[in-house]
Amino acid sequence: MTDQAINYLRQHDSLKPFMLMLSYYAVHQPIEAKPDDIEHNRIEIDAVDYGNQPEYIQEGTGRTKMRQDNPAYAAMVENLDDNIGKLLAHLESSNVLENTIIVFSSDHGGLSNDGYNKRRLATSNFPLRAGKGWLYDGGIKVPLFIKWQNKFKPRTEDTSIVTLMDIFPTLLDITANIDLGVDGKSMLPVLYSKKKWQNRTVYWHSEKARPKSTGDTKSSAIRKGKYKLIHWFESNKIELYNMDKDPYERHDLANEKPKLRLALLSDLNDWKFEMAQDKY
């Protein structure tokens, strides 16, 4: 938000609510940062004891990086944090912070994995599994911070299942109290601590896999309450996890719970069929 935009708002108090979006390209390749920032992050990283943690493991068609040990990448994250801080300070000094809803998130997990083509991997999502491109939580679980000064009580909510599709209907609910029937639903009950969405069902479908660059192959997934099923539909491989007990997706329950596996796979395929019907 620029000074010009804020001044315009001050002169037009009757304006309806509006939305601004700031999309940072970094943190992203190319991995580059200020030399001083790289150096002090290098010193901190050098003091970390990774024990027996390997630097890479084999996953999919390539490798997954298991250590956060790149000082240039860390410096880029630090720079992003600093600039978000400047934005918040500007909103506060301009006396619009209390009337501004701030949503911060990311589009996917960090680029921690490669495929047939080996490349520089700058970060790790460990202990989450895999990263960008994958339907393990390392690829689809992202940070989400929502701030509304003096409206939302600062706290951590780590049990409700929400998606980025919920942001638009949430903002519509706050600003206009309307429901357009779009994908997703208003998170206001969760944000106001009135409800927890622990038993929600959500879906993912990735038909543009990148086995050469990120190591993943075509897959779909369903999360229904505490259980998550991933289906690699070209090879018909299925994995099933209890995300409450196994949030890092290490213990596959597909053979131990065949009835649940079949039920979740049926729900997933029904959803995919409905999406295909809507598309055509």
Secondary structure as the mmCIF struct_conf table of DSSP 4:
data_model
#
loop_
_struct_conf.conf_type_id
_struct_conf.id
_struct_conf.beg_label_comp_id
_struct_conf.beg_label_asym_id
_struct_conf.beg_label_seq_id
_struct_conf.end_label_comp_id
_struct_conf.end_label_asym_id
_struct_conf.end_label_seq_id
HELX_RH_AL_P HELX_RH_AL_P1 ASP A 3 GLN A 11
TURN_TY1_P TURN_TY1_P1 ASP A 13 SER A 14
HELX_LH_PP_P HELX_LH_PP_P1 LEU A 15 PRO A 17
BEND BEND1 VAL A 27 PRO A 30
HELX_RH_AL_P HELX_RH_AL_P2 PRO A 35 ASP A 46
TURN_TY1_P TURN_TY1_P2 ALA A 47 ALA A 47
TURN_TY1_P TURN_TY1_P3 GLY A 51 ASN A 52
BEND BEND2 GLU A 55 GLU A 55
STRN STRN1 TYR A 56 GLU A 59
TURN_TY1_P TURN_TY1_P4 GLY A 60 THR A 61
STRN STRN2 GLY A 62 LYS A 65
HELX_RH_AL_P HELX_RH_AL_P3 PRO A 71 SER A 93
TURN_TY1_P TURN_TY1_P5 SER A 94 ASN A 95
HELX_RH_3T_P HELX_RH_3T_P1 LEU A 97 ASN A 99
STRN STRN3 ILE A 101 SER A 105
BEND BEND3 ASP A 107 HIS A 108
STRN STRN4 ASN A 113 ASN A 113
BEND BEND4 TYR A 116 ASN A 117
TURN_TY1_P TURN_TY1_P6 PHE A 126 PRO A 127
BEND BEND5 LEU A 128 LEU A 128
TURN_TY1_P TURN_TY1_P7 LYS A 132 GLY A 133
BEND BEND6 LEU A 135 TYR A 136
HELX_RH_AL_P HELX_RH_AL_P4 ASP A 137 ILE A 140
STRN STRN5 LEU A 144 TRP A 148
TURN_TY1_P TURN_TY1_P8 GLN A 149 LYS A 151
BEND BEND7 PHE A 152 PHE A 152
HELX_LH_PP_P HELX_LH_PP_P2 LYS A 153 PRO A 154
BEND BEND8 THR A 159 SER A 160
HELX_RH_3T_P HELX_RH_3T_P2 LEU A 164 ASP A 166
HELX_RH_AL_P HELX_RH_AL_P5 ILE A 167 ALA A 176
BEND BEND9 ASP A 183 GLY A 184
HELX_RH_AL_P HELX_RH_AL_P6 LEU A 188 LEU A 191
TURN_TY1_P TURN_TY1_P9 TYR A 192 SER A 193
BEND BEND10 LYS A 194 LYS A 194
BEND BEND11 ASN A 199 ASN A 199
STRN STRN6 THR A 201 SER A 206
BEND BEND12 LYS A 208 LYS A 208
TURN_TY1_P TURN_TY1_P10 PRO A 211 THR A 214
BEND BEND13 LYS A 218 LYS A 218
STRN STRN7 SER A 219 LYS A 224
TURN_TY1_P TURN_TY1_P11 GLY A 225 LYS A 226
STRN STRN8 TYR A 227 TRP A 232
TURN_TY1_P TURN_TY1_P12 PHE A 233 ASN A 236
STRN STRN9 LYS A 237 ASN A 242
TURN_TY1_P TURN_TY1_P13 MET A 243 LYS A 245
TURN_TY1_P TURN_TY1_P14 PRO A 247 TYR A 248
BEND BEND14 HIS A 251 HIS A 251
TURN_TY1_P TURN_TY1_P15 ALA A 254 GLU A 256
HELX_RH_AL_P HELX_RH_AL_P7 PRO A 258 LYS A 279
#
